[in-house]
C-alpha cells in the first residue's frame, strides 16, 4: 500500500511539472509569428490552417517580438499563461483568443514592465484577463467577454503605471470589472469610447471602471464610454476613482452614459476632477439609499477635493449628487463654470434629492435645471436641495440663479414623430431635417460610434455603407437629441 501511494504521489509531481512547462523565445531580437514558434517548438503550439493551439506556457523574452499579422484563432489550454517581457503585437483584422474548453479557462496574459503591447481588432474570451505592468500598452477595437479571475485579479484589464490607451472596445459579462488600477499605482490611462455591460458578474463591491491614484500632472481620462449595469448585480457601480492611501487624483470624466448600476459615479479622497456632460440614469440596482444609489457621490474625510461639474444629466437615481464628509463640488458659478446640470426624479422614500450637501462646506451651484421639463423657480430648487436650510449643521448651497425652461410642446411632438425612410435600408436614407439637427451619429447596437455626418436644413440624403445589422442613429443639435433604430439589409 505504501509503495502504491508513493508511486501515485510521484506521478502527480511529474504531471504537475509537465503542466508547468514554459517555452521562452530565444531573446536574440527575433520577430516571430505563431508559425515560427510552432516550427521551433512543436510541443508548444500546434497548427491547423489558421487555427493555433497553445499547449505550454509561453514567455516572450525582452529582446523578442511576437506578432499576429493575419486573421487567426489561438486556443489556449487550461491554466496556461502568456508572459511578455519584449513586444506583443496584434494588428490583423480579426483575431480570436479563447480557451480550448470554455469551461476550463486559461490563466491570461501578463505584460511585464517595459514590454511593448499593441492589441487591435481581437476578441479575448474565457481567460484570466490582462495584467498590465507596462506603461506602453494599447488596446483598441477589441471585444473582451466571459473572462474570469486569473493572472489578473483586479479587472479584465488591470493597469499599473503610465498612460496606457484603452479605446473603442467592448467589455461584456466578465467575472471581474472591466478596467482597474491599484490603489497606489499612479496610472493615468485614456479610457475612451468603450461599451461596457454587465461586468463584475461576481457581484463584488466594485464598479465596472475602478481606478486608484493617478499621475500628478497627467489626468486620468474616462471619456465617452457607455457603462450599462446588469439589473441582477446589486453591488456593482459604474465608475469609481478613489484616493485612499495617498497619492493624487487628477481626472477628467466626460461624456459618458452610465445607466442601471448600483451607483453612477463616485470620487473618494483628495482630488481634482472635471465631471462634464455625462448622462447618469437609473442607477439604483441595490435599492438601499442608505448605502448607495447616487448619480454622483463625492466623499473626502480630510478635504482637499475640488470637483468641477457641468452639463451633466442626472435622472432617476436614488440620489442626484451626494457630497459627504469634507468633500466639495462646484456645480456652477459666475466665473469659470457655466453649470447647466440637469436633474430629474432622483429620490427615495417619497422625497426628491437633486443635491444633498452632507458637509459643512458652502457649495456653488448656479445656473442649473433642478426639475427638468418646467420653468424652475428658486422655491422649486430649494425643494429638491438638502443643505443648511434643512439642517443648521450643514453648509449652504448657493443656487441662485436657476436655469431651466420647458420644452416647447410643438418641438417635443415633432421630435417624437421624427423619422427617416426607408427603414430597413439598403443603400440610401432620406429625411426632412425640419428640427435643424446639426449632426447624425451612427452607433453599433453595442454603443460604439462608427460615423458622424454634418447635416443641412431641409431634405437630406445619406449614403449607407454598413454591414447588414441593427444600428442606432442619433440626430442632435444644441437643444435636443433624437435616437432611432436603423436596420441595414
C-alpha positions as CSV (number, residue, x, y, z in Angstrom):
1,X,0.0,0.0,0.0
2,X,2.8,2.4,0.9
3,X,4.6,1.7,-2.4
4,X,1.4,2.4,-4.4
5,X,0.8,5.7,-2.6
6,X,4.4,6.8,-3.2
7,X,4.1,5.9,-6.9
8,X,0.9,7.9,-7.2
9,X,2.4,10.9,-5.5
10,X,5.4,10.9,-7.8
11,X,3.1,10.6,-10.8
12,X,1.3,13.7,-9.6
13,X,4.5,15.6,-9.3
14,X,5.6,14.6,-12.8
15,X,2.2,15.6,-14.2
16,X,2.3,19.0,-12.5
17,X,5.8,19.5,-13.9
18,X,4.5,18.8,-17.4
19,X,1.7,21.2,-17.0
20,X,4.1,23.9,-15.8
21,X,6.4,23.7,-18.9
22,X,7.2,27.1,-20.4
23,X,8.6,27.8,-23.8
24,X,10.7,31.0,-23.9
25,X,11.7,32.7,-27.2
26,X,15.5,32.9,-27.8
27,X,16.0,36.5,-26.7
28,X,18.1,37.3,-29.8
29,X,16.0,40.1,-31.3
30,X,13.7,37.8,-33.4
31,X,10.3,38.9,-34.6
32,X,8.2,35.7,-34.7
33,X,4.7,34.6,-35.7
34,X,2.9,31.7,-34.2
35,X,4.1,29.6,-37.1
36,X,7.7,30.4,-36.2
37,X,7.1,29.3,-32.6
38,X,5.4,26.1,-33.8
39,X,8.3,25.3,-36.1
40,X,10.9,25.9,-33.4
41,X,8.8,24.1,-30.7
42,X,6.1,21.8,-32.0
43,X,5.3,20.8,-28.4
44,X,4.3,24.4,-27.6
45,X,2.0,25.3,-30.5
46,X,0.1,23.1,-33.0
47,X,-1.2,24.5,-36.2
48,X,-4.2,23.6,-38.4
49,X,-4.7,26.2,-41.1
50,X,-5.5,29.5,-39.3
51,X,-6.2,27.7,-36.0
52,X,-3.4,27.5,-33.4
53,X,-3.4,25.7,-30.1
54,X,-1.1,26.7,-27.2
55,X,-0.1,23.6,-25.2
56,X,2.5,25.2,-22.9
57,X,3.1,28.4,-21.1
58,X,4.7,31.0,-23.5
59,X,7.2,33.6,-22.5
60,X,8.3,36.3,-24.9
61,X,11.9,37.3,-24.0
62,X,12.8,41.0,-23.5
63,X,14.6,41.4,-26.9
64,X,12.0,39.4,-28.9
65,X,8.6,40.3,-30.6
66,X,5.7,38.0,-31.3
67,X,3.2,39.4,-33.8
68,X,-0.1,38.4,-35.3
69,X,-0.4,39.9,-38.8
70,X,-3.0,37.6,-40.3
71,X,-6.5,36.6,-39.2
72,X,-6.4,33.6,-36.9
73,X,-7.8,31.8,-33.8
74,X,-5.5,31.0,-30.9
75,X,-6.9,28.4,-28.5
76,X,-5.2,28.1,-25.1
77,X,-5.2,25.0,-22.9
78,X,-6.5,25.4,-19.3
79,X,-4.4,27.4,-16.7
80,X,-1.7,28.4,-19.3
81,X,-0.2,31.8,-19.2
82,X,1.4,34.1,-21.8
83,X,4.1,36.3,-20.3
84,X,5.6,39.2,-22.3
85,X,8.9,40.9,-21.4
86,X,9.5,42.0,-25.0
87,X,6.8,43.0,-27.5
88,X,3.4,41.6,-28.4
89,X,1.6,43.0,-31.4
90,X,-1.8,42.1,-32.8
91,X,-2.5,44.1,-36.0
92,X,-4.6,41.9,-38.2
93,X,-8.4,42.4,-38.8
94,X,-9.9,39.5,-36.9
95,X,-8.1,37.6,-34.2
96,X,-9.9,35.3,-31.7
97,X,-8.1,34.3,-28.5
98,X,-10.1,31.8,-26.5
99,X,-9.9,28.7,-24.3
100,X,-9.7,25.2,-25.8
101,X,-12.5,24.4,-23.4
102,X,-14.7,27.3,-22.3
103,X,-15.3,25.5,-19.0
104,X,-11.5,25.4,-18.3
105,X,-10.2,28.9,-18.7
106,X,-6.5,29.7,-19.4
107,X,-4.7,31.9,-16.9
108,X,-4.4,35.0,-19.1
109,X,-1.7,37.4,-20.2
110,X,0.9,39.1,-18.1
111,X,2.7,42.1,-19.7
112,X,5.8,42.9,-17.7
113,X,7.3,46.3,-17.0
114,X,9.0,47.8,-20.2
115,X,7.2,45.4,-22.5
116,X,5.5,47.0,-25.6
117,X,1.9,45.9,-26.2
118,X,-0.3,46.8,-29.1
119,X,-3.5,44.7,-29.5
120,X,-6.0,45.7,-32.2
121,X,-9.2,44.0,-33.5
122,X,-9.1,41.0,-31.2
123,X,-11.7,39.0,-29.3
124,X,-10.3,37.8,-26.0
125,X,-12.6,35.4,-24.1
126,X,-12.7,32.6,-21.5
127,X,-9.3,33.5,-20.0
128,X,-7.9,35.1,-16.9
129,X,-7.6,38.7,-18.1
130,X,-4.7,41.0,-18.9
131,X,-2.3,42.0,-16.1
132,X,-0.6,45.2,-17.5
133,X,2.6,46.1,-15.7
134,X,3.9,48.1,-18.5
135,X,3.1,51.7,-19.4
136,X,3.4,51.1,-23.2
137,X,0.0,49.5,-23.8
138,X,-2.7,49.9,-26.4
139,X,-5.9,48.0,-26.6
140,X,-8.2,49.2,-29.4
141,X,-11.3,47.9,-31.1
142,X,-11.3,44.6,-29.2
143,X,-14.0,42.5,-27.5
144,X,-13.4,41.1,-24.0
145,X,-16.1,38.8,-22.8
146,X,-16.7,36.0,-20.4
147,X,-13.2,36.3,-18.8
148,X,-12.6,35.2,-15.2
149,X,-10.1,35.9,-12.4
150,X,-6.7,34.5,-13.3
151,X,-3.4,36.3,-13.8
152,X,-5.4,39.5,-13.5
153,X,-7.4,39.7,-10.3
154,X,-8.5,43.4,-10.2
155,X,-10.3,43.6,-13.5
156,X,-10.2,42.1,-17.0
157,X,-7.6,44.8,-17.8
158,X,-5.6,45.6,-14.6
159,X,-3.2,48.6,-15.0
160,X,-0.2,49.6,-13.0
161,X,1.6,52.6,-14.5
162,X,2.0,55.2,-17.2
163,X,-0.6,56.3,-19.7
164,X,-2.0,53.2,-21.4
165,X,-4.8,53.6,-24.0
166,X,-8.0,51.6,-23.9
167,X,-10.2,52.7,-26.7
168,X,-13.2,51.6,-28.8
169,X,-13.5,48.2,-27.1
170,X,-16.5,46.1,-25.9
171,X,-16.4,44.6,-22.4
172,X,-19.3,42.4,-21.5
173,X,-20.3,39.9,-18.8
174,X,-16.8,39.3,-17.4
175,X,-16.4,37.9,-13.9
176,X,-14.3,40.9,-12.9
177,X,-14.7,44.7,-13.5
178,X,-13.7,45.9,-17.0
179,X,-10.8,48.1,-16.1
180,X,-9.0,48.8,-12.8
181,X,-5.8,50.2,-11.3
182,X,-4.2,49.7,-7.9
183,X,-4.8,52.0,-5.0
184,X,-1.2,53.3,-5.3
185,X,-0.4,52.7,-8.9
186,X,-0.3,56.4,-10.1
187,X,-1.6,55.5,-13.6
188,X,-3.4,57.9,-15.9
189,X,-4.9,55.9,-18.8
190,X,-7.1,57.1,-21.6
191,X,-10.3,55.0,-21.4
192,X,-12.4,56.2,-24.3
193,X,-15.4,55.2,-26.4
194,X,-15.7,51.7,-24.9
195,X,-19.0,49.8,-24.4
196,X,-19.3,48.1,-21.0
197,X,-22.2,46.0,-19.9
198,X,-22.7,43.5,-17.0
199,X,-19.1,43.3,-15.9
200,X,-18.2,42.1,-12.4
201,X,-20.5,39.2,-12.6
202,X,-19.0,38.0,-9.3
203,X,-21.2,40.9,-7.8
204,X,-18.3,42.0,-5.5
205,X,-18.4,45.6,-4.2
206,X,-16.5,47.1,-7.2
207,X,-17.6,49.2,-10.2
208,X,-17.1,48.4,-13.8
209,X,-14.3,51.0,-14.0
210,X,-12.4,51.0,-10.7
211,X,-9.4,53.4,-10.6
212,X,-6.9,54.4,-7.9
213,X,-4.5,57.2,-7.7
214,X,-3.2,58.9,-10.8
215,X,-0.2,60.7,-12.1
216,X,0.1,64.3,-10.8
217,X,0.3,66.3,-14.0
218,X,-1.3,64.0,-16.5
219,X,-5.0,63.3,-16.0
220,X,-6.9,60.1,-16.0
221,X,-9.4,60.5,-18.8
222,X,-12.6,58.5,-18.8
223,X,-14.3,59.8,-22.0
224,X,-17.5,58.9,-23.9
225,X,-17.9,55.4,-22.6
226,X,-21.3,53.6,-22.3
227,X,-21.5,51.7,-19.0
228,X,-24.6,49.6,-18.6
229,X,-25.3,47.6,-15.4
230,X,-26.8,44.2,-15.1
231,X,-30.1,44.5,-13.0
232,X,-29.3,41.3,-11.1
233,X,-26.0,42.7,-9.8
234,X,-26.7,44.7,-6.6
235,X,-23.1,45.6,-5.6
236,X,-21.7,46.8,-8.9
237,X,-21.3,50.6,-9.6
238,X,-20.5,52.4,-12.7
239,X,-17.2,54.4,-12.2
240,X,-15.1,54.9,-9.1
241,X,-11.9,56.9,-8.7
242,X,-10.6,56.6,-5.2
243,X,-7.6,58.1,-3.4
244,X,-7.5,56.0,-0.2
245,X,-3.8,55.6,0.7
246,X,-2.1,58.8,-0.6
247,X,-1.1,59.9,-4.0
248,X,-3.0,62.2,-6.4
249,X,-6.2,62.1,-8.3
250,X,-6.3,64.2,-11.5
251,X,-9.2,63.1,-13.6
252,X,-11.4,64.1,-16.5
253,X,-14.7,62.2,-16.6
254,X,-16.6,63.5,-19.6
255,X,-19.4,62.4,-22.0
256,X,-20.1,59.0,-20.5
257,X,-23.5,57.3,-20.4
258,X,-23.9,55.4,-17.1
259,X,-27.1,53.5,-16.6
260,X,-28.6,50.8,-14.5
261,X,-25.7,50.2,-12.0
262,X,-25.7,50.3,-8.1
263,X,-24.5,53.9,-8.4
264,X,-23.4,56.1,-11.3
265,X,-20.0,57.6,-10.3
266,X,-18.0,58.1,-7.1
267,X,-14.9,60.1,-6.3
268,X,-13.2,59.4,-3.0
269,X,-10.4,61.3,-1.2
270,X,-8.4,64.4,-2.0
271,X,-8.7,65.1,-5.7
272,X,-9.1,67.4,-8.7
273,X,-11.6,66.3,-11.3
274,X,-13.7,67.6,-14.1
275,X,-17.1,65.8,-14.5
276,X,-18.8,67.1,-17.6
277,X,-21.6,66.2,-20.0
278,X,-22.3,62.8,-18.6
279,X,-25.7,61.1,-18.7
280,X,-26.3,59.3,-15.4
281,X,-29.6,57.5,-15.1
282,X,-31.4,54.7,-13.2
283,X,-28.5,53.7,-11.0
284,X,-30.4,52.0,-8.2
285,X,-30.0,48.2,-8.5
286,X,-29.3,47.8,-4.8
287,X,-32.4,49.8,-3.8
288,X,-30.9,50.9,-0.5
289,X,-30.5,54.7,-0.2
290,X,-28.5,54.3,3.0
291,X,-25.5,52.7,1.2
292,X,-25.8,53.6,-2.5
293,X,-27.8,54.8,-5.4
294,X,-26.2,58.2,-6.1
295,X,-25.9,59.5,-9.6
296,X,-22.6,61.1,-8.4
297,X,-21.2,60.6,-4.9
298,X,-18.3,62.7,-3.6
299,X,-16.6,61.7,-0.3
300,X,-13.5,63.1,1.3
301,X,-12.8,62.8,5.0
302,X,-9.9,65.3,5.1
303,X,-10.8,67.9,2.5
304,X,-8.6,68.6,-0.5
305,X,-11.3,67.8,-3.0
306,X,-12.0,70.1,-6.0
307,X,-14.6,68.7,-8.4
308,X,-16.0,70.9,-11.2
309,X,-19.2,69.5,-12.7
310,X,-21.1,70.9,-15.6
311,X,-23.6,69.8,-18.3
312,X,-24.4,66.5,-16.6
313,X,-27.9,64.9,-16.9
314,X,-28.8,63.1,-13.8
315,X,-32.1,61.2,-13.7
316,X,-34.0,58.6,-11.6
317,X,-31.2,57.6,-9.3
318,X,-31.9,57.2,-5.5
319,X,-29.9,60.5,-5.0
320,X,-28.8,63.0,-7.6
321,X,-25.5,64.2,-6.2
322,X,-24.4,63.4,-2.6
323,X,-21.5,65.4,-1.1
324,X,-20.1,63.7,2.1
325,X,-17.6,64.5,4.8
326,X,-15.3,67.3,3.8
327,X,-15.8,66.9,0.0
328,X,-16.6,69.8,-2.2
329,X,-18.1,70.4,-5.7
330,X,-18.5,73.4,-8.0
331,X,-21.8,72.9,-9.9
332,X,-21.8,76.3,-11.4
333,X,-20.6,79.8,-10.6
334,X,-20.3,83.2,-12.3
335,X,-16.6,82.8,-13.1
336,X,-15.4,79.6,-14.9
337,X,-18.2,77.0,-14.6
338,X,-21.4,77.6,-16.5
339,X,-23.3,74.9,-14.6
340,X,-26.2,73.7,-16.8
341,X,-26.5,70.4,-14.9
342,X,-30.0,68.8,-15.3
343,X,-31.8,66.8,-12.6
344,X,-34.9,64.8,-12.8
345,X,-36.7,62.4,-10.4
346,X,-33.8,61.5,-8.2
347,X,-35.2,60.4,-4.9
348,X,-36.1,57.8,-2.3
349,X,-38.7,57.2,0.3
350,X,-41.1,59.6,-1.4
351,X,-38.6,62.5,-1.3
352,X,-36.7,64.1,-4.2
353,X,-33.0,64.8,-3.6
354,X,-31.3,66.5,-6.6
355,X,-28.4,67.6,-4.3
356,X,-27.6,66.5,-0.8
357,X,-24.9,68.6,0.8
358,X,-23.9,66.5,3.8
359,X,-20.8,68.6,4.6
360,X,-20.2,71.9,6.4
361,X,-18.9,73.4,3.1
362,X,-20.6,76.1,1.1
363,X,-21.3,74.8,-2.4
364,X,-21.6,76.9,-5.6
365,X,-24.5,75.5,-7.7
366,X,-25.7,78.3,-10.0
367,X,-27.4,78.0,-13.5
368,X,-28.7,74.5,-13.1
369,X,-32.0,72.9,-14.0
370,X,-33.2,71.3,-10.8
371,X,-36.6,70.0,-12.1
372,X,-36.4,69.0,-15.7
373,X,-39.2,69.9,-18.1
374,X,-40.6,73.1,-16.5
375,X,-39.6,76.6,-15.7
376,X,-37.7,76.5,-12.4
377,X,-38.3,79.0,-9.6
378,X,-36.0,79.4,-6.6
379,X,-38.6,77.7,-4.5
380,X,-38.5,74.7,-6.9
381,X,-34.8,74.4,-6.5
382,X,-35.0,74.7,-2.7
383,X,-37.5,71.9,-2.6
384,X,-35.0,69.4,-4.1
385,X,-31.8,70.6,-2.4
386,X,-30.9,69.4,1.1
387,X,-28.5,71.8,2.9
388,X,-28.2,74.4,5.7
389,X,-31.9,75.4,5.4
390,X,-32.8,71.8,6.3
391,X,-30.1,71.2,8.9
392,X,-28.2,74.1,10.5
393,X,-25.0,72.0,10.9
394,X,-24.6,71.7,7.1
395,X,-23.2,74.1,4.6
396,X,-25.3,76.3,2.3
397,X,-25.9,75.6,-1.4
398,X,-25.8,78.8,-3.5
399,X,-28.2,78.0,-6.3
400,X,-29.5,81.4,-7.4
401,X,-29.9,81.9,-10.4
402,X,-31.5,78.7,-11.7
403,X,-31.6,77.9,-15.4
404,X,-34.3,75.8,-16.8
405,X,-37.3,76.2,-19.2
406,X,-40.0,74.0,-20.6
407,X,-39.6,72.1,-23.9
408,X,-42.0,73.6,-26.4
409,X,-44.9,71.2,-26.9
410,X,-44.6,71.6,-30.7
411,X,-40.9,70.7,-30.7
412,X,-41.5,67.8,-28.4
413,X,-44.2,66.4,-30.6
414,X,-42.0,66.8,-33.7
415,X,-39.1,65.1,-32.0
416,X,-41.3,62.2,-31.1
417,X,-42.6,61.8,-34.6
418,X,-39.3,62.4,-36.4
419,X,-38.4,59.6,-38.8
420,X,-36.4,58.6,-41.9
421,X,-37.0,56.3,-44.7
422,X,-36.7,53.6,-45.9
423,X,-36.1,51.5,-42.8
424,X,-34.8,48.8,-43.3
425,X,-32.4,50.5,-45.8
426,X,-30.1,49.0,-48.3
427,X,-28.1,52.0,-49.8
428,X,-29.7,55.4,-49.3
429,X,-31.5,57.0,-46.3
430,X,-33.8,60.1,-46.7
431,X,-35.3,62.5,-44.2
432,X,-36.6,66.1,-43.9
433,X,-34.5,68.0,-41.3
434,X,-37.3,70.2,-40.0
435,X,-35.8,70.3,-36.5
436,X,-32.5,71.8,-37.6
437,X,-30.4,68.8,-36.5
438,X,-26.7,69.6,-37.0
439,X,-25.3,66.1,-37.0
440,X,-26.3,62.4,-37.2
441,X,-24.1,59.8,-35.5
442,X,-24.3,56.1,-36.3
443,X,-23.6,53.7,-33.5
444,X,-23.4,49.9,-33.4
445,X,-26.1,48.3,-31.2
446,X,-23.4,47.9,-28.5
447,X,-23.0,51.7,-28.5
448,X,-19.7,52.0,-30.5
449,X,-19.6,55.2,-32.6
450,X,-18.8,54.4,-36.3
451,X,-19.6,57.6,-38.1
452,X,-20.8,61.2,-37.7
453,X,-22.1,63.3,-40.6
454,X,-22.9,67.0,-40.7
455,X,-26.5,67.8,-41.8
456,X,-28.1,70.6,-43.7
457,X,-31.6,72.1,-43.4
458,X,-34.5,70.6,-45.3
459,X,-34.2,67.4,-47.3
460,X,-31.1,65.2,-46.6
461,X,-29.9,62.0,-48.2
462,X,-27.3,59.8,-46.6
463,X,-25.3,57.0,-48.2
464,X,-25.5,53.8,-46.1
465,X,-22.4,51.6,-46.4
466,X,-22.5,49.4,-43.3
467,X,-22.8,45.7,-43.0
468,X,-26.2,44.3,-42.5
469,X,-27.5,44.6,-39.0
470,X,-29.1,46.8,-36.4
471,X,-27.7,50.3,-35.6
472,X,-28.6,53.4,-33.7
473,X,-28.9,56.7,-35.5
474,X,-28.7,59.8,-33.2
475,X,-29.7,63.1,-34.6
476,X,-28.7,66.1,-32.5
477,X,-28.2,69.9,-32.1
478,X,-27.6,72.1,-29.1
479,X,-31.2,71.9,-27.9
480,X,-32.2,68.3,-28.4
481,X,-31.3,64.8,-29.4
482,X,-33.3,62.0,-31.0
483,X,-32.2,58.4,-31.4
484,X,-33.8,55.9,-33.8
485,X,-33.1,52.3,-34.6
486,X,-31.7,51.8,-38.1
487,X,-31.9,48.4,-39.8
488,X,-29.5,47.8,-42.7
489,X,-30.3,45.0,-45.1
